[in-house]
Amino acid sequence: MAVKTEDLPLNNSCQPVFTVFTPTYNRALTLGRVYGSLQKQTFRDFEWLIVDDGSSDGTFELIQSGQREADFPIRYFRQDHQGKHIAFNRGVQEAYGELFLLIDSDDEFFPEALERFLYHWESIPMDQREQFVGVTALCIDQNGKLVGDPYPWDITDSDALEIRYRYKIRGEKWGFNRTAVLKEFLFPEILKRTYLPEGIIWNQIARKYKTRFINERLRIYWIESTSLVHGKNKARTNAQGGQLQHLNNLNNELDWFRYAPGDFFRSAVHFGRFSFHVGDGLGKQFKMLENRLAQVLWFLMLPLAVMIFLKDPK
């Protein structure tokens, strides 16, 4: 039976616990991984929300087929091609679930994933839960190898900034966030049809909310030639997003400098590099930096920024 937006109940008490959200763009060949994972979930109180960013590969017909046979709600929205971050904002605004779980259109996850996420969320005492945005777990690749680093403890209550700068945890992770919180921290929409790093938003959230990080492997993160991970590092085509990411690091995160100075030296390099790609000269770059330490780091790393900029493929 096809499930349409208007078929779902409007009473909040009847809304799903999870919105599993997938932004997609010409991924009809891999969307089956997400669908298959949802079919196998041991916890069933969820909806699947898809925002199609202008696909032309039969994605709509594929989703229609899934709607006819699925025993869970599938809601589909289509927009002109604008970029994943625009699709993400649309998903947050359209979500019915209390908890919002992003899964890329070429990945899959374990049958107990939603059940384990909810278990850990409900393990946070009720009087403390408002301080938390969600729960984040580990990923493995399609060969079963852990992607990135485990957390310091099996249950670590922290935030994305401390995890990155103090504990040096790197690599792909996966988790849900409260939908109400995400509505406070939408992506800027001035940039379209370009890659905008998700860390821009996660790090803003980290200044206000904690996350429960768990050493459980719940997602299979496919790394292959067709994976979404490829193509994000094209310096020229993604320069605007890269500039914004590193500018944010330098303007808003330097209170972590003593824990990870190398990260900020690198951000100074790449801020200059990406700024040259978008056509911002030295004077404008200097004015964009809002504190003295950021300006000093940028100045010291400017020769390296120029060198890398000149070596980037045309």
PyMOL commands that set and color helices and strands:
alter all, ss='L'
color gray80, all
select helices_A, chain A and resi 5-7+12-14+31-39+59-69+84-94+113-123+126-131+160-165+179-182+199-206+239-252+254-256+261-277+282-288+292-311
alter helices_A, ss='H'
color red, helices_A
select strands_A, chain A and resi 18-24+46-52+74-78+99-102+108-109+132-140+146-147+155-158+173-178+210-220
alter strands_A, ss='S'
color yellow, strands_A
deselect
rebuild
show_as cartoon
